[in-house]
Amino acid sequence: MISSGKHQQVELAFDVDADTFFMLSANYGQSGAKIARHDNHFVLRLESETSSASG
């Protein structure tokens, strides 16, 4: 879902083991993604690539 570019955030509503967590960190961390814990789940969020526009 994140790789498709259609979603800025995905909540992983299942157990994530250490190997999967580090794989997600390695794959998406370089592109600016943040992984945070929310309740009992992890949330993978891409920072939007917006630039400041003056009008």
VOGU-3710 file (C-alpha; in Angstrom, 3 decimals, decimal comma):
1> missgkhqqv> 0,000/0,000/0,000  2,802/2,423/0,839  4,804/1,466/-2,234  1,842/2,203/-4,495  1,974/5,890/-3,565  -1,783/5,977/-2,969  -1,478/6,046/0,821  0,667/8,227/3,074  0,081/6,052/6,147  -0,525/2,375/6,885
11> elafdvdadt> -1,346/0,884/10,277  0,018/-2,635/10,701  -2,766/-4,216/12,763  -0,860/-7,438/13,449  2,194/-8,524/15,380  5,447/-7,378/13,806  8,506/-9,381/14,804  11,960/-7,837/15,075  13,099/-9,073/11,650  10,071/-7,543/9,929
21> ffmlsanygq> 10,455/-4,280/11,850  14,085/-3,906/10,794  13,251/-4,864/7,212  10,581/-2,135/7,113  13,014/0,335/8,656  15,701/-0,473/6,112  13,371/-0,449/3,098  11,354/2,652/3,905  13,582/4,635/6,254  15,832/5,828/3,451
31> sgakiarhdn> 12,819/7,346/1,692  11,868/9,378/4,761  9,260/7,052/6,240  8,646/7,066/9,971  7,590/4,045/11,998  5,777/4,723/15,246  3,985/2,600/17,784  0,277/3,413/18,186  -1,604/1,442/20,826  -0,636/-2,178/20,029
41> hfvlrleset> 0,235/-1,566/16,374  2,939/0,043/14,308  2,116/2,860/11,909  4,264/3,389/8,835  3,972/6,982/7,596  5,565/8,625/4,589  6,268/12,311/4,845  4,423/14,151/2,105  6,666/15,699/-0,498  5,139/19,147/-0,518
51> ssasg> 7,115/22,227/-1,324  6,295/25,702/-0,068  4,531/27,772/-2,617  4,114/31,482/-2,288  1,021/33,092/-3,736
//
